[in-house]
Amino acid sequence: MISRRPRTSWSAVVIAATFLAAGCHTTSYPGAIPAPSVVSPAPAPVTPSAAKSSILPHTADDQSPEDADNPIDHVIAISIDGLNPAAIEKLGKSRTPAFHRLMREGAYTLNARTDREKTSTLPNHTTMLTGRPAAAQRGGHGYTENFDNGGTIHRAAGHYVASVFDVVHDHGGSTAVFMAKTKFRIYQRTWNSHGARDRVGENNGRAKIDRFTIDRNNTRLVAKLTAELGRKPRTFTFVHLSLPDRVGHARGFMSQPYLGAVKRTDKLLGRILNTVADHPALRRHTLVILTADHGGRGASHYTASKLQNFRIPFMTWGAGIPAGRNLYGLNPTFRSPGSSRTSYSGKQPIRNGDLANLATDALDLPHVTGSEFDSPRTLDPFR
């Protein structure tokens, strides 16, 4: 578990915190319920902050003794759909400066792994949010289809499946998603229309996602995201960008058009990082996690046994993250897999499914109920 000084901004929340009991429910759920694209209740509070960060140089006014140990008040999780890490290497720092900024100023690996059985979008994003593998027979979330079937993740699993949204919401935090594919409406049905009762402290309701935004235009989506980050940042924000996957399917993964899409995505990523760095309340108390649902080469990414499909990046950047460090070097409980696919037995590689518990751990909240990936929460980019 990440070890830092107790967080001053979450004192009331930590006192009330207990493990999420809602994940124990076993209930069947009906099918589709129409949902709007955006749900935006009351603004989330911006936590006063002032801690030293490696993101940008600071003046003395940026720091105060009470926050000297960098409590994390915000996590921004970014998934780049179809990002083959070989594209970052091929393009280099001159053509992908934002990705290389994450590598230079943060802790990262370009050799993380997807879910073992599936290298497709919906199964892997559900894995990121729940900390579970896809296969239901081994305790996974059970959603193996790559389209919105009109149901819920709970229905696929046969029981309630808790997510990072459950943990943050039920402990008094705020949540948001910004996604570039309409198939992700299944998450609004799953954790809003069919969210579990809040059994932790004050009842914050069943809807676990406070703002739900889908916009297929990546540039417009990032504009909406950065506007919210500057105005009322949420405790946990999940961002999905789709350009590499969209162009990869149309023109081929690792083709010149695909590399161009990665370059354009890098510019969008740069806008997000600059927004964090430009706002003191964000840059001193925010963790950014970046990963991907799959890679790809040639015509597709669906063969789960191919290295170019299951090899993905996993990057961390923000307050308290050591600069330019390899995540495997920082975390000896994980094993760098080389070029192997790896099984779920023995020492594990870093996976995109580690995102959920890294986010909750950084926020000093309980792990996601029922999660398997890094459930002991030994992944620590702050070492």
Helices and strands as residue ranges (DSSP letters): G 8-10, H 11-16, G 21-24, G 60-62, G 65-67, E 74-80, H 85-95, H 97-105, E 107-113, H 121-130, G 136-138, H 153-157, H 164-170, E 175-179, G 182-184, H 185-188, I 189-193, E 211-214, H 218-231, E 236-241, H 243-251, H 256-278, H 280-283, E 286-291, H 307-310, E 311-318, E 325-326, H 327-330, G 352-354, H 355-362
